[in-house]
Amino acid sequence: MTPSTVFSFEINVTVGCACAVIAALYDAAGEMLGFSSFEAEFLNGEAETFEGTIASSGGAVLKAFIWDDLETMTPKCAAESAVVKK
């Protein structure tokens, strides 16, 4: 059984928008292990915290993306990443 990683990240919105939020987990070789996504609408000045679980092992990298939608996948901002601890 593959262990799971619980993740949490906060989004601080400076300009209101409708967008897709994606959290993806990558191994040391850069291969995607799994992802979680949803579409949301944010108000200007809003801060939201999101949590989820993705199957992983320690040493993987979690990246969070904000895209315009899941079809065109145009970034709304730079992706953020963090190493998953064992």
JOVENWO-V953141 format. One record per pair of residues at least 12 apart in sequence whose ideal C-beta (glycine too) atoms are under 7 Angstrom apart, sorted by the first residue. I is the first residue (numbers start at 1). J is the second residue. If there is no record, write none. Layout:
I,J  I,J
//
This chain:
2,55  2,57  3,56  3,57  4,53  4,54  4,55  4,56  5,25  5,53  5,54  5,56  5,60  5,84  6,51  6,53  7,23  7,51  7,52  7,54  7,62  8,49  8,50  8,51  9,23  9,50  9,64  10,47  10,48  10,49  11,47  11,48  11,66  12,47  13,42  13,43  13,44  13,45  13,46  15,44  16,42  16,43  16,44  17,42  17,76  18,41  19,40  19,66  19,67  19,68  19,76  20,37  20,39  20,67  20,69  20,70  21,37  21,38  21,40  21,50  21,66  22,35  22,37  22,65  22,67  23,35  23,36  23,52  23,62  23,64  24,63  25,54  25,56  25,60  25,62  26,60  26,61  26,63  27,60  28,59  33,54  33,55  33,56  33,60  34,54  34,55  36,52  36,54  37,70  39,69  39,70  56,84  58,84  58,85  58,86  59,83  59,84  59,86  60,84  61,81  61,83  61,84  62,81  62,82  62,84  63,79  63,81  64,79  64,80  65,79
//
